[in-house]
Amino acid sequence: MFDDKVSLLLFALQKAFQAAPNRLMTTTVYTALLAASVFFSSLFHFYE
């Protein structure tokens, strides 16, 4: 169930960036996405 929600969120983010990459990709957004990806990566490694 958690994996489905994460997959759906990533799909939605991907579509949003495809629609308007220059407007959405500000420094703040980039930093937040980078932090979230590192967090989720470490979270997934914790459960393995």
Buried (B, 14 or more C-beta within 10 A) or exposed (E): EEEEEEEEEEEEEEEEBEEEEEEBEEEEEEEEBEEEEEEEEEEEEEEE
